[in-house]
Amino acid sequence: MADLHIFSYLPNPRIMKATIAARLNGIDIEVRGAKPRELSDWLWDFEARSISDKDKDAFKDIARASRTGFDAVLYKTDSFLDAHPFGTVPAAFSPDGNVGIFESNSILRTAARLGEECVPLYGATVYEASRIDSFLDVSLVFARQSQIHLLALTNNRFGTEIRDETVGAMETYMAGINRALAGGRPALVGERLSIADICFVCETCQISRERAHTEKLRALGLAPVYDETALARTYPLAWKHFMALCHHEAFAPDIAPLMEKLAAGRN
Ligand SMILES: N[C@@H](CCC(=O)N[C@@H](CS)C(=O)NCC(=O)O)C(=O)O
């Protein structure tokens, strides 16, 4: 039986946080899901599964309007909403399905805690763990803005204001990461890789999904937020760290296929 179950749309850099941690510390994660637009044909549940139109009729009482990122009715069971009161994916569960864990950073923390005895990814002391939390928190602040930006692009509700706010959020995030790596530090916290580094890589990968909308930005005369040349020049330490980890053996199986697709302009 897997140590942790996750239901999500796929691919999703938010769940890659946990699967990268699992590759490093040896825990077993079961991932279920499908492409974003297919999740309206799924039952959102611990036993998540695809459902037919006939099933949908039977589940009409639990058809619920989506809030963020899905332009569709979603079939979320009552027990799913008990476990996941905000009704979002990625949605993680304990092996018996009784405990729901939401927010990708918390799912990442779960993966780290489960494999702590094998490979510590969550700091060697209370202070290190708390500093790691600090990076996870600033990453979530950045992630919220990057989500607004990406959804606006996807839904063609895009404008200069959102783009400018996202540029500001990216500058704040990258400048802090770059500064944290000054003096040749090998990792964001302490001397070894931690979930702070994993979270940084996955959030950078997430904003890079902007590349699927390059044409839209160009048509609007807007420069992209994710500009690899500018990022490498302005935040060299952060960029070097990102690049090195993208090629790391625990990261590459998740990150490389997505980055290759995005580099080709696909999502
Ligand atoms: N900060 C959250 C974001 C989760 C989130 O907003 N998920 C959206 C999809 S992008 C969702 O599940 N929406 C379901 C709905 O609208 O009903 C995380 O990192 O897990």
The ligand as a Tripos MOL2 file, in Angstrom:
@<TRIPOS>MOLECULE
LIG
   20    19     1     0     0
SMALL
NO_CHARGES

@<TRIPOS>ATOM
      1 N1         -2.2590   26.7460   -3.5180 N.3       1 LIG1
      2 C1         -2.9290   25.5140   -3.9000 C.3       1 LIG1
      3 C2         -3.6660   25.7410   -5.2030 C.3       1 LIG1
      4 C3         -4.7190   24.6820   -5.4570 C.3       1 LIG1
      5 C4         -5.7800   25.1490   -6.4600 C.2       1 LIG1
      6 O1         -6.1160   26.3440   -6.5300 O.2       1 LIG1
      7 N2         -6.3380   24.1960   -7.2320 N.am      1 LIG1
      8 C5         -7.3780   24.5090   -8.1970 C.3       1 LIG1
      9 C6         -6.9050   24.1780   -9.5940 C.3       1 LIG1
     10 S1         -5.5790   25.2000  -10.1100 S.3       1 LIG1
     11 C7         -8.6040   23.6340   -7.9250 C.2       1 LIG1
     12 O2         -8.4600   22.5240   -7.4660 O.2       1 LIG1
     13 N3         -9.8440   24.0880   -8.2280 N.am      1 LIG1
     14 C8        -11.0290   23.2860   -7.9880 C.3       1 LIG1
     15 C9        -12.3150   24.0540   -8.1380 C.2       1 LIG1
     16 O3        -12.3030   25.1540   -8.6710 O.co2     1 LIG1
     17 O4        -13.3560   23.5300   -7.7450 O.co2     1 LIG1
     18 C10        -1.8930   24.3940   -3.9730 C.2       1 LIG1
     19 O5         -0.6950   24.6710   -4.1140 O.co2     1 LIG1
     20 O6         -2.2600   23.2060   -3.8540 O.co2     1 LIG1
@<TRIPOS>BOND
     1     1     2 1
     2     2     3 1
     3     2    18 1
     4     3     4 1
     5     4     5 1
     6     5     6 2
     7     5     7 1
     8     7     8 1
     9     8     9 1
    10     8    11 1
    11     9    10 1
    12    11    12 2
    13    11    13 1
    14    13    14 1
    15    14    15 1
    16    15    16 2
    17    15    17 1
    18    18    19 2
    19    18    20 1
@<TRIPOS>SUBSTRUCTURE
     1 LIG1         1 GROUP 0 **** ****
